[in-house]
Amino acid sequence: MAEPESPLKDKNYNLVWAVHQSLENVWRLEGYIEDAERQGDEELARWFRRIQENNQKAGDQGKRLLVERLTEENG
């Protein structure tokens, strides 16, 4: 089933969505890391941490981009 198209054709909306998803992944991966550690799988926990770090970087970059773009648009 195809996902419905967003009614908003707005680049800032898309940026907010991507930032939200990145930061939600940071939060969600914390639970996955804890599960892996609890089960003694340090290799998997390290892999989840790398993904978590990348999502944190993406979220931080996206927040900076959003601030810059909204500042430019609103003077």
Beta strands, then each sheet from edge to edge (+ up, - down):
end
